[in-house]
Amino acid sequence: MERYFLWYKAIHVIAVISWMAAMFYLPRLFVYHSKPNITPEMDETFKLMERRLLRIIMTPAMIVTYIFGFLVAYIYGFVALGIWFHIKMGAVLALTILHGMQAKWVKDFAKGENKHTEKFYRIINEVPVFFMLIAVVMVIVKPFE
């Protein structure tokens, strides 16, 4: 298993990049989808794009991120992981909660029940950046080691 450690780590990083790209893009779709005066055709196109992004890219990438992240941590040795790891996992948990919220919003749009404004989604679009920055700094810098 240790022999493939770097492969597992590479897969984990690729999955994280894919997950974050989707986490950044989906709220942008919500911004445009929540604008007034969109045509029924545009509404259906946004619904399709949001559903596919969530189901085909975002959720599978999150699952692969978790699987290979825990595999890498297991091989590395959980005992060797310091406070930086726990802070990073807090940020990942926050991203996972945000992922769930975005999934709910996709369902709300699909039912025609969006409750949020364009401005709300513009603000939400920045939230994953904050938690991603925390996770990256913890993994690379390990400030509390």
Secondary structure, 3 states (H helix, E strand, C coil): CHHHHHHHHHHHHHHHHHHHHHHHHHHHHHHHHCCCCCCHHHHHHHHHHHHHHHHHHHHHHHHHHHHHHHHHHHHHCHHHCCHHHHHHHHHHHHHHHHHHHHHHHHHHHHCCCCCCCHHHHHHHCCHHHHHHHHHHHHHHHCCCC
